Amino acid sequence: MIELRPSRRRKAIGIGCLCLGPVGLILPVLPGFIFVGLGTFILRDQYIWAYRGVGVIDRRWPHLIPGIEAREEKAMAWSDRQIDRVRGMLRRG
């Protein structure tokens, strides 16, 4: 059974990556397919469709999952740093 763990931060980052994906598919400077895959991977604990999408990726390209997990960790660490930075700015102001 799928265990969904709601998190606003993960949803915001995942949906942001999914929004950058199509832009990256059009613009040559952004790797769109990476953003689509990363957004789906981040949202796997939020939505059933994303969980199924990650299952397809895992069955077809199992060697990609460790790299995607590493990018997910980087994205979550980046968001933690940005949240801390904004909190620091709000405390000073």
N, CA, C and O atoms as CSV, one atom per row, in Angstrom:
chain,resi,resn,atom,element,x,y,z
A,1,MET,N,N,0.839,-1.189,0.000
A,1,MET,CA,C,0.000,0.000,0.000
A,1,MET,C,C,0.882,1.249,0.000
A,1,MET,O,O,1.955,1.274,0.603
A,2,ILE,N,N,0.414,2.254,-0.672
A,2,ILE,CA,C,1.138,3.511,-0.781
A,2,ILE,C,C,0.852,4.360,0.448
A,2,ILE,O,O,-0.300,4.546,0.841
A,3,GLU,N,N,1.928,4.873,1.048
A,3,GLU,CA,C,1.773,5.764,2.193
A,3,GLU,C,C,2.035,7.192,1.731
A,3,GLU,O,O,3.174,7.556,1.436
A,4,LEU,N,N,0.974,8.001,1.668
A,4,LEU,CA,C,1.114,9.386,1.259
A,4,LEU,C,C,1.456,10.234,2.471
A,4,LEU,O,O,0.780,10.161,3.497
A,5,ARG,N,N,2.504,11.039,2.353
A,5,ARG,CA,C,2.937,11.915,3.436
A,5,ARG,C,C,2.854,13.357,2.956
A,5,ARG,O,O,3.771,13.838,2.291
A,6,PRO,N,N,1.763,14.056,3.283
A,6,PRO,CA,C,1.614,15.423,2.775
A,6,PRO,C,C,2.649,16.383,3.358
A,6,PRO,O,O,2.957,16.346,4.549
A,7,SER,N,N,3.171,17.235,2.495
A,7,SER,CA,C,4.145,18.233,2.890
A,7,SER,C,C,4.043,19.402,1.910
A,7,SER,O,O,4.221,19.224,0.705
A,8,ARG,N,N,3.758,20.580,2.423
A,8,ARG,CA,C,3.612,21.753,1.554
A,8,ARG,C,C,4.920,22.080,0.852
A,8,ARG,O,O,4.922,22.439,-0.326
A,9,ARG,N,N,6.024,21.958,1.563
A,9,ARG,CA,C,7.326,22.283,0.987
A,9,ARG,C,C,7.654,21.351,-0.172
A,9,ARG,O,O,8.091,21.810,-1.227
A,10,ARG,N,N,7.449,20.048,0.009
A,10,ARG,CA,C,7.727,19.087,-1.057
A,10,ARG,C,C,6.807,19.326,-2.253
A,10,ARG,O,O,7.236,19.214,-3.402
A,11,LYS,N,N,5.545,19.654,-1.984
A,11,LYS,CA,C,4.621,19.946,-3.073
A,11,LYS,C,C,5.068,21.185,-3.835
A,11,LYS,O,O,5.032,21.199,-5.065
A,12,ALA,N,N,5.486,22.218,-3.126
A,12,ALA,CA,C,5.920,23.451,-3.787
A,12,ALA,C,C,7.154,23.203,-4.655
A,12,ALA,O,O,7.214,23.670,-5.792
A,13,ILE,N,N,8.126,22.479,-4.132
A,13,ILE,CA,C,9.347,22.205,-4.898
A,13,ILE,C,C,9.030,21.294,-6.085
A,13,ILE,O,O,9.502,21.536,-7.196
A,14,GLY,N,N,8.241,20.258,-5.859
A,14,GLY,CA,C,7.901,19.332,-6.937
A,14,GLY,C,C,7.110,19.986,-8.054
A,14,GLY,O,O,7.399,19.769,-9.231
A,15,ILE,N,N,6.124,20.778,-7.697
A,15,ILE,CA,C,5.323,21.455,-8.713
A,15,ILE,C,C,6.168,22.510,-9.428
A,15,ILE,O,O,6.006,22.724,-10.629
A,16,GLY,N,N,7.066,23.169,-8.696
A,16,GLY,CA,C,7.981,24.110,-9.335
A,16,GLY,C,C,8.861,23.432,-10.370
A,16,GLY,O,O,9.074,23.967,-11.458
A,17,CYS,N,N,9.375,22.248,-10.032
A,17,CYS,CA,C,10.190,21.490,-10.995
A,17,CYS,C,C,9.355,21.068,-12.199
A,17,CYS,O,O,9.826,21.123,-13.335
A,18,LEU,N,N,8.115,20.647,-11.950
A,18,LEU,CA,C,7.258,20.255,-13.067
A,18,LEU,C,C,6.931,21.443,-13.962
A,18,LEU,O,O,6.762,21.271,-15.170
A,19,CYS,N,N,6.838,22.633,-13.401
A,19,CYS,CA,C,6.589,23.831,-14.213
A,19,CYS,C,C,7.826,24.219,-15.021
A,19,CYS,O,O,7.700,24.711,-16.142
A,20,LEU,N,N,9.005,24.004,-14.471
A,20,LEU,CA,C,10.240,24.310,-15.209
A,20,LEU,C,C,10.520,23.288,-16.308
A,20,LEU,O,O,11.230,23.590,-17.267
A,21,GLY,N,N,9.972,22.094,-16.178
A,21,GLY,CA,C,10.228,21.031,-17.148
A,21,GLY,C,C,9.846,21.396,-18.568
A,21,GLY,O,O,10.697,21.330,-19.455
A,22,PRO,N,N,8.591,21.781,-18.826
A,22,PRO,CA,C,8.220,22.153,-20.207
A,22,PRO,C,C,8.995,23.362,-20.733
A,22,PRO,O,O,9.302,23.440,-21.923
A,23,VAL,N,N,9.308,24.302,-19.840
A,23,VAL,CA,C,10.120,25.450,-20.250
A,23,VAL,C,C,11.498,24.958,-20.681
A,23,VAL,O,O,12.049,25.426,-21.678
A,24,GLY,N,N,12.041,24.028,-19.936
A,24,GLY,CA,C,13.346,23.476,-20.273
A,24,GLY,C,C,13.340,22.643,-21.537
A,24,GLY,O,O,14.361,22.535,-22.217
A,25,LEU,N,N,12.197,22.052,-21.859
A,25,LEU,CA,C,12.112,21.297,-23.106
A,25,LEU,C,C,12.133,22.229,-24.313
A,25,LEU,O,O,12.546,21.829,-25.401
A,26,ILE,N,N,11.686,23.476,-24.124
A,26,ILE,CA,C,11.666,24.452,-25.214
A,26,ILE,C,C,12.986,25.216,-25.293
A,26,ILE,O,O,13.546,25.387,-26.376
A,27,LEU,N,N,13.481,25.676,-24.139
A,27,LEU,CA,C,14.721,26.457,-24.109
A,27,LEU,C,C,15.932,25.527,-24.077
A,27,LEU,O,O,15.922,24.526,-23.360
A,28,PRO,N,N,16.955,25.841,-24.830
A,28,PRO,CA,C,18.111,24.941,-24.873
A,28,PRO,C,C,19.027,25.018,-23.647
A,28,PRO,O,O,19.919,24.181,-23.508
A,29,VAL,N,N,18.836,25.991,-22.758
A,29,VAL,CA,C,19.741,26.135,-21.616
A,29,VAL,C,C,19.284,25.370,-20.385
A,29,VAL,O,O,20.078,25.163,-19.467
A,30,LEU,N,N,18.021,24.943,-20.339
A,30,LEU,CA,C,17.505,24.184,-19.199
A,30,LEU,C,C,17.273,22.730,-19.596
A,30,LEU,O,O,16.684,22.474,-20.646
A,31,PRO,N,N,17.719,21.775,-18.789
A,31,PRO,CA,C,17.448,20.360,-19.091
A,31,PRO,C,C,16.037,19.981,-18.626
A,31,PRO,O,O,15.851,19.571,-17.480
A,32,GLY,N,N,15.065,20.115,-19.494
A,32,GLY,CA,C,13.664,19.932,-19.130
A,32,GLY,C,C,13.315,18.561,-18.613
A,32,GLY,O,O,12.566,18.436,-17.644
A,33,PHE,N,N,13.846,17.523,-19.244
A,33,PHE,CA,C,13.495,16.166,-18.827
A,33,PHE,C,C,13.974,15.882,-17.403
A,33,PHE,O,O,13.356,15.093,-16.688
A,34,ILE,N,N,15.068,16.516,-16.991
A,34,ILE,CA,C,15.557,16.327,-15.627
A,34,ILE,C,C,14.587,16.959,-14.630
A,34,ILE,O,O,14.309,16.377,-13.582
A,35,PHE,N,N,14.072,18.147,-14.953
A,35,PHE,CA,C,13.127,18.805,-14.061
A,35,PHE,C,C,11.821,18.023,-13.962
A,35,PHE,O,O,11.234,17.933,-12.883
A,36,VAL,N,N,11.365,17.463,-15.066
A,36,VAL,CA,C,10.138,16.665,-15.039
A,36,VAL,C,C,10.344,15.419,-14.177
A,36,VAL,O,O,9.501,15.096,-13.341
A,37,GLY,N,N,11.453,14.728,-14.379
A,37,GLY,CA,C,11.745,13.536,-13.583
A,37,GLY,C,C,11.932,13.846,-12.114
A,37,GLY,O,O,11.441,13.117,-11.252
A,38,LEU,N,N,12.642,14.929,-11.824
A,38,LEU,CA,C,12.877,15.310,-10.437
A,38,LEU,C,C,11.576,15.723,-9.760
A,38,LEU,O,O,11.323,15.347,-8.615
A,39,GLY,N,N,10.750,16.495,-10.464
A,39,GLY,CA,C,9.463,16.899,-9.895
A,39,GLY,C,C,8.574,15.712,-9.597
A,39,GLY,O,O,7.923,15.664,-8.553
A,40,THR,N,N,8.542,14.757,-10.505
A,40,THR,CA,C,7.751,13.543,-10.285
A,40,THR,C,C,8.308,12.755,-9.108
A,40,THR,O,O,7.550,12.234,-8.290
A,41,PHE,N,N,9.618,12.668,-9.025
A,41,PHE,CA,C,10.239,11.917,-7.935
A,41,PHE,C,C,9.971,12.580,-6.582
A,41,PHE,O,O,9.696,11.887,-5.602
A,42,ILE,N,N,10.048,13.900,-6.517
A,42,ILE,CA,C,9.790,14.615,-5.263
A,42,ILE,C,C,8.333,14.454,-4.838
A,42,ILE,O,O,8.035,14.376,-3.646
A,43,LEU,N,N,7.437,14.404,-5.802
A,43,LEU,CA,C,6.005,14.296,-5.493
A,43,LEU,C,C,5.531,12.866,-5.283
A,43,LEU,O,O,4.337,12.645,-5.080
A,44,ARG,N,N,6.431,11.890,-5.325
A,44,ARG,CA,C,6.020,10.484,-5.220
A,44,ARG,C,C,5.340,10.163,-3.897
A,44,ARG,O,O,4.517,9.249,-3.842
A,45,ASP,N,N,5.662,10.893,-2.822
A,45,ASP,CA,C,5.014,10.667,-1.528
A,45,ASP,C,C,3.784,11.541,-1.338
A,45,ASP,O,O,3.135,11.481,-0.293
A,46,GLN,N,N,3.456,12.358,-2.346
A,46,GLN,CA,C,2.347,13.287,-2.242
A,46,GLN,C,C,1.125,12.848,-3.059
A,46,GLN,O,O,-0.016,13.033,-2.634
A,47,TYR,N,N,1.376,12.268,-4.226
A,47,TYR,CA,C,0.305,11.913,-5.158
A,47,TYR,C,C,0.511,10.508,-5.695
A,47,TYR,O,O,1.642,10.067,-5.899
A,48,ILE,N,N,-0.591,9.811,-5.921
A,48,ILE,CA,C,-0.529,8.441,-6.429
A,48,ILE,C,C,0.010,8.412,-7.856
A,48,ILE,O,O,0.774,7.510,-8.201
A,49,TRP,N,N,-0.373,9.387,-8.701
A,49,TRP,CA,C,0.109,9.400,-10.083
A,49,TRP,C,C,1.627,9.545,-10.136
A,49,TRP,O,O,2.274,8.968,-11.010
A,50,ALA,N,N,2.199,10.312,-9.206
A,50,ALA,CA,C,3.652,10.475,-9.182
A,50,ALA,C,C,4.326,9.181,-8.721
A,50,ALA,O,O,5.385,8.815,-9.232
A,51,TYR,N,N,3.723,8.499,-7.768
A,51,TYR,CA,C,4.258,7.218,-7.297
A,51,TYR,C,C,4.298,6.210,-8.443
A,51,TYR,O,O,5.275,5.479,-8.609
A,52,ARG,N,N,3.230,6.184,-9.225
A,52,ARG,CA,C,3.198,5.278,-10.376
A,52,ARG,C,C,4.236,5.673,-11.421
A,52,ARG,O,O,4.863,4.815,-12.041
A,53,GLY,N,N,4.413,6.982,-11.610
A,53,GLY,CA,C,5.418,7.456,-12.570
A,53,GLY,C,C,6.820,7.054,-12.167
A,53,GLY,O,O,7.627,6.674,-13.016
A,54,VAL,N,N,7.120,7.133,-10.884
A,54,VAL,CA,C,8.436,6.715,-10.400
A,54,VAL,C,C,8.593,5.208,-10.560
A,54,VAL,O,O,9.691,4.719,-10.825
A,55,GLY,N,N,7.494,4.471,-10.399
A,55,GLY,CA,C,7.541,3.026,-10.620
A,55,GLY,C,C,7.910,2.689,-12.055
A,55,GLY,O,O,8.661,1.746,-12.303
A,56,VAL,N,N,7.382,3.460,-12.999
A,56,VAL,CA,C,7.717,3.249,-14.411
A,56,VAL,C,C,9.199,3.538,-14.643
A,56,VAL,O,O,9.885,2.781,-15.331
A,57,ILE,N,N,9.689,4.638,-14.064
A,57,ILE,CA,C,11.108,4.985,-14.204
A,57,ILE,C,C,11.984,3.888,-13.597
A,57,ILE,O,O,13.000,3.502,-14.175
A,58,ASP,N,N,11.578,3.392,-12.427
A,58,ASP,CA,C,12.367,2.365,-11.744
A,58,ASP,C,C,12.403,1.058,-12.537
A,58,ASP,O,O,13.436,0.392,-12.593
A,59,ARG,N,N,11.296,0.699,-13.139
A,59,ARG,CA,C,11.280,-0.543,-13.925
A,59,ARG,C,C,12.066,-0.398,-15.221
A,59,ARG,O,O,12.754,-1.328,-15.643
A,60,ARG,N,N,11.965,0.756,-15.844
A,60,ARG,CA,C,12.607,0.922,-17.151
A,60,ARG,C,C,14.086,1.286,-17.036
A,60,ARG,O,O,14.919,0.756,-17.772
A,61,TRP,N,N,14.411,2.193,-16.108
A,61,TRP,CA,C,15.786,2.662,-15.941
A,61,TRP,C,C,16.180,2.610,-14.469
A,61,TRP,O,O,16.300,3.662,-13.842
A,62,PRO,N,N,16.384,1.430,-13.898
A,62,PRO,CA,C,16.686,1.339,-12.461
A,62,PRO,C,C,17.995,2.012,-12.064
A,62,PRO,O,O,18.153,2.406,-10.909
A,63,HIS,N,N,18.927,2.151,-12.985
A,63,HIS,CA,C,20.206,2.784,-12.669
A,63,HIS,C,C,20.075,4.297,-12.469
A,63,HIS,O,O,20.997,4.921,-11.944
A,64,LEU,N,N,18.956,4.897,-12.873
A,64,LEU,CA,C,18.765,6.340,-12.725
A,64,LEU,C,C,18.285,6.750,-11.329
A,64,LEU,O,O,18.467,7.901,-10.934
A,65,ILE,N,N,17.688,5.845,-10.591
A,65,ILE,CA,C,17.079,6.175,-9.303
A,65,ILE,C,C,18.091,6.752,-8.309
A,65,ILE,O,O,17.765,7.753,-7.671
A,66,PRO,N,N,19.296,6.194,-8.130
A,66,PRO,CA,C,20.238,6.811,-7.184
A,66,PRO,C,C,20.602,8.256,-7.543
A,66,PRO,O,O,20.738,9.098,-6.654
A,67,GLY,N,N,20.758,8.544,-8.822
A,67,GLY,CA,C,21.060,9.911,-9.241
A,67,GLY,C,C,19.907,10.857,-8.963
A,67,GLY,O,O,20.116,11.996,-8.548
A,68,ILE,N,N,18.688,10.381,-9.194
A,68,ILE,CA,C,17.513,11.211,-8.934
A,68,ILE,C,C,17.378,11.453,-7.434
A,68,ILE,O,O,17.043,12.562,-7.016
A,69,GLU,N,N,17.633,10.434,-6.623
A,69,GLU,CA,C,17.573,10.614,-5.167
A,69,GLU,C,C,18.610,11.637,-4.704
A,69,GLU,O,O,18.331,12.430,-3.805
A,70,ALA,N,N,19.790,11.630,-5.299
A,70,ALA,CA,C,20.818,12.610,-4.933
A,70,ALA,C,C,20.371,14.015,-5.301
A,70,ALA,O,O,20.580,14.950,-4.528
A,71,ARG,N,N,19.759,14.180,-6.466
A,71,ARG,CA,C,19.263,15.496,-6.867
A,71,ARG,C,C,18.115,15.944,-5.975
A,71,ARG,O,O,17.981,17.130,-5.675
A,72,GLU,N,N,17.283,14.990,-5.550
A,72,GLU,CA,C,16.189,15.330,-4.637
A,72,GLU,C,C,16.753,15.855,-3.317
A,72,GLU,O,O,16.263,16.850,-2.783
A,73,GLU,N,N,17.767,15.196,-2.800
A,73,GLU,CA,C,18.386,15.647,-1.549
A,73,GLU,C,C,18.967,17.052,-1.705
A,73,GLU,O,O,18.844,17.882,-0.804
A,74,LYS,N,N,19.599,17.316,-2.849
A,74,LYS,CA,C,20.145,18.655,-3.095
A,74,LYS,C,C,19.035,19.694,-3.142
A,74,LYS,O,O,19.180,20.785,-2.590
A,75,ALA,N,N,17.928,19.362,-3.796
A,75,ALA,CA,C,16.810,20.303,-3.891
A,75,ALA,C,C,16.213,20.577,-2.512
A,75,ALA,O,O,15.880,21.719,-2.197
A,76,MET,N,N,16.077,19.547,-1.698
A,76,MET,CA,C,15.516,19.742,-0.355
A,76,MET,C,C,16.483,20.535,0.521
A,76,MET,O,O,16.046,21.379,1.303
A,77,ALA,N,N,17.784,20.281,0.408
A,77,ALA,CA,C,18.772,21.045,1.176
A,77,ALA,C,C,18.773,22.504,0.729
A,77,ALA,O,O,18.892,23.404,1.561
A,78,TRP,N,N,18.642,22.748,-0.570
A,78,TRP,CA,C,18.577,24.118,-1.082
A,78,TRP,C,C,17.366,24.833,-0.510
A,78,TRP,O,O,17.462,25.989,-0.099
A,79,SER,N,N,16.212,24.143,-0.480
A,79,SER,CA,C,15.011,24.790,0.064
A,79,SER,C,C,15.166,25.069,1.553
A,79,SER,O,O,14.682,26.092,2.039
A,80,ASP,N,N,15.827,24.186,2.282
A,80,ASP,CA,C,16.079,24.444,3.702
A,80,ASP,C,C,16.931,25.691,3.886
A,80,ASP,O,O,16.656,26.510,4.763
A,81,ARG,N,N,17.963,25.838,3.064
A,81,ARG,CA,C,18.820,27.028,3.154
A,81,ARG,C,C,18.051,28.297,2.819
A,81,ARG,O,O,18.245,29.328,3.462
A,82,GLN,N,N,17.182,28.231,1.822
A,82,GLN,CA,C,16.412,29.412,1.438
A,82,GLN,C,C,15.402,29.788,2.520
A,82,GLN,O,O,15.195,30.970,2.795
A,83,ILE,N,N,14.783,28.798,3.124
A,83,ILE,CA,C,13.833,29.067,4.206
A,83,ILE,C,C,14.556,29.694,5.386
A,83,ILE,O,O,14.059,30.657,5.970
A,84,ASP,N,N,15.725,29.166,5.749
A,84,ASP,CA,C,16.507,29.740,6.843
A,84,ASP,C,C,16.928,31.167,6.522
A,84,ASP,O,O,16.915,32.034,7.396
A,85,ARG,N,N,17.302,31.410,5.272
A,85,ARG,CA,C,17.716,32.753,4.870
A,85,ARG,C,C,16.562,33.748,4.983
A,85,ARG,O,O,16.751,34.864,5.468
A,86,VAL,N,N,15.378,33.353,4.539
A,86,VAL,CA,C,14.219,34.237,4.630
A,86,VAL,C,C,13.824,34.469,6.078
A,86,VAL,O,O,13.474,35.587,6.455
A,87,ARG,N,N,13.875,33.432,6.884
A,87,ARG,CA,C,13.559,33.592,8.318
A,87,ARG,C,C,14.532,34.554,8.980
A,87,ARG,O,O,14.134,35.378,9.803
A,88,GLY,N,N,15.822,34.452,8.619
A,88,GLY,CA,C,16.817,35.371,9.159
A,88,GLY,C,C,16.550,36.800,8.751
A,88,GLY,O,O,16.715,37.717,9.556
A,89,MET,N,N,16.140,37.002,7.513
A,89,MET,CA,C,15.824,38.348,7.026
A,89,MET,C,C,14.601,38.908,7.742
A,89,MET,O,O,14.554,40.099,8.049
A,90,LEU,N,N,13.611,38.056,8.011
A,90,LEU,CA,C,12.402,38.516,8.685
A,90,LEU,C,C,12.660,38.849,10.144
A,90,LEU,O,O,12.043,39.765,10.686
A,91,ARG,N,N,13.560,38.121,10.785
A,91,ARG,CA,C,13.880,38.386,12.192
A,91,ARG,C,C,14.602,39.714,12.335
A,91,ARG,O,O,14.368,40.441,13.300
A,92,ARG,N,N,15.468,40.040,11.399
A,92,ARG,CA,C,16.229,41.297,11.469
A,92,ARG,C,C,15.327,42.497,11.178
A,92,ARG,O,O,15.510,43.577,11.739
A,93,GLY,N,N,14.363,42.291,10.301
A,93,GLY,CA,C,13.540,43.413,9.846
A,93,GLY,C,C,12.440,43.704,10.761
A,93,GLY,O,O,11.659,44.623,10.514
